[in-house]
Amino acid sequence: MKIAITGHTKGIGAACYSRLSNNHDVHGFSRSNGYDISLPSVWDAILSLDPDVIINNAYHETGQYNLLKHTFVNWKDLNKTIINVGSYAANHKYRHYEILEYSLIKRQIQDYSHWISNSVATIRSMMFTPSWVNTDMGKGGPANCLMEPEYCAEVIEFMITSPYTIKELTLCNMK
């Protein structure tokens, strides 16, 4: 299986890249290797690879959402999968001002992914929504509730290999 991962050099993306490279043809797209997901040319480069799966992991205020929309337009009638990495912050009832923009953007991605899942499209669009993860983005979270990126990668692999569309899988590590 050919898999493209955005944000493959850190956190959840790096864990997915490491885990999935053992059994799949995995390609990484990150700013560190010249791929800025805010650019339409990068969305085209990812799709021109013709992957079976995209793990839409890299956060960008417009890029992650626009990559999802661009992929849907091009893949809606294809038997392919996009896993969108969200955040529990998108569902949090009391969004903190410091992360309000981040929360709202992740919510937008979640809503669009759900819309695709409920449509008549062939593409499988699935949300992976973790709570606090031990990554740069998760710094400041409760130390006793941080889950490891490697566990997130294991769950994402389960989602990819499942014969079913998992509309959303939310992991909450509440110790």
C-alpha positions in Angstrom: 0.0 0.0 0.0 1.3 3.5 -0.9 0.9 6.0 1.9 1.6 9.8 2.0 2.0 11.5 5.4 2.1 15.2 6.0 4.2 16.4 8.9 6.2 13.2 8.9 9.3 14.4 10.8 7.8 15.1 14.2 5.2 13.8 16.7 2.4 11.6 15.4 3.6 12.0 11.8 7.1 10.7 12.6 5.6 7.8 14.6 3.3 6.9 11.7 6.2 7.2 9.2 8.4 4.9 11.3 5.7 2.3 12.0 4.1 2.1 8.5 7.4 2.1 6.6 8.0 -1.5 7.8 5.2 -2.9 5.6 4.2 -0.1 3.2 5.6 2.3 0.6 5.5 5.5 2.7 6.3 9.0 1.5 6.7 12.0 3.8 5.7 15.6 3.1 7.0 18.2 5.5 8.4 21.7 5.4 11.7 20.2 6.4 11.9 18.4 3.0 10.4 21.3 1.0 6.7 20.6 1.2 4.6 23.4 2.8 1.0 22.2 2.9 -0.4 25.7 2.6 0.6 25.6 -1.1 -1.7 24.1 -3.7 1.3 22.8 -5.6 2.1 20.6 -2.6 -1.5 19.2 -2.6 -1.0 18.4 -6.3 2.4 16.8 -5.6 0.9 14.5 -2.9 -2.0 13.5 -5.2 0.4 12.9 -8.2 2.2 10.3 -6.1 -1.1 8.4 -6.4 -1.2 7.1 -2.9 -3.8 4.7 -1.6 -3.9 6.6 1.7 -3.1 10.1 2.9 -2.5 10.8 6.5 -3.4 14.5 6.7 -1.4 15.2 9.9 0.5 18.5 9.5 -1.3 21.4 11.2 -1.5 24.7 9.3 -4.2 27.3 9.7 -5.5 26.8 6.2 -3.4 24.0 4.6 -4.7 21.0 6.5 -8.3 21.8 5.7 -7.6 22.8 2.1 -5.7 19.6 1.5 -8.7 17.6 2.7 -11.0 19.6 0.4 -8.6 19.2 -2.6 -8.3 15.5 -2.0 -12.1 15.1 -1.8 -12.6 16.9 -5.1 -10.0 14.7 -6.8 -10.8 11.4 -5.0 -14.5 11.4 -4.3 -15.2 8.5 -6.8 -12.0 6.5 -5.9 -11.5 3.7 -3.5 -8.9 5.6 -1.4 -8.6 6.7 2.2 -7.7 10.0 3.9 -7.1 10.0 7.7 -7.4 13.5 9.1 -5.6 14.0 12.4 -7.7 16.3 14.5 -7.6 17.3 18.1 -9.8 16.8 21.2 -9.7 20.6 21.5 -12.1 20.8 18.6 -14.8 19.2 20.8 -13.9 20.8 24.1 -16.9 22.6 25.5 -14.9 25.4 27.1 -12.3 26.4 24.5 -9.5 28.5 26.0 -8.8 31.7 24.2 -5.1 30.8 23.7 -6.1 27.8 21.5 -9.3 29.1 20.1 -8.2 29.5 16.5 -6.5 26.1 16.6 -9.7 24.5 18.1 -11.9 26.1 15.5 -9.7 25.0 12.6 -9.6 21.4 13.9 -13.4 21.6 14.2 -13.7 22.7 10.6 -11.6 19.7 9.5 -13.7 17.4 11.6 -17.0 18.7 10.2 -15.8 18.4 6.6 -14.5 14.9 7.2 -17.9 13.9 8.7 -19.7 15.4 5.8 -17.6 13.3 3.4 -18.3 10.2 5.5 -22.0 10.8 5.3 -22.0 11.6 1.5 -22.3 9.1 -1.3 -18.7 9.5 -2.2 -16.5 6.4 -2.5 -13.5 7.9 -0.7 -13.1 6.9 3.0 -12.5 10.0 5.1 -11.8 9.3 8.7 -11.0 11.5 11.7 -8.4 10.5 14.3 -9.0 12.7 17.3 -6.5 12.3 20.2 -6.5 14.3 23.4 -3.1 15.3 24.8 -0.1 13.7 23.0 3.5 13.9 24.0 4.6 16.2 21.1 5.6 19.8 20.6 2.0 20.7 20.2 1.0 18.8 23.4 3.5 20.7 25.6 1.6 22.3 28.5 -0.8 19.4 28.7 -1.3 17.4 31.9 1.8 15.3 32.3 -0.1 12.3 33.7 -2.5 12.3 30.7 0.0 12.5 27.8 -0.2 9.6 25.3 2.7 8.6 23.2 2.8 9.3 19.5 3.7 5.7 18.8 0.4 4.6 20.3 -1.4 7.1 18.0 0.4 5.6 15.1 -0.7 2.1 16.1 -4.3 3.3 16.2 -4.0 5.0 12.8 -2.6 1.8 11.3 -5.7 0.0 12.6 -7.9 2.6 10.9 -6.1 2.3 7.6 -6.2 -1.5 7.6 -9.8 -1.8 8.8 -12.3 -2.9 6.1 -14.7 -0.4 7.5 -14.9 3.4 7.4 -14.3 4.6 10.9 -16.0 8.0 10.8 -14.2 9.1 13.9 -11.9 7.6 16.5 -11.4 9.7 19.6 -8.7 8.8 22.2 -8.9 10.4 25.6 -6.2 9.5 28.0 -7.9 10.6 31.2 -6.0 9.2 34.1 
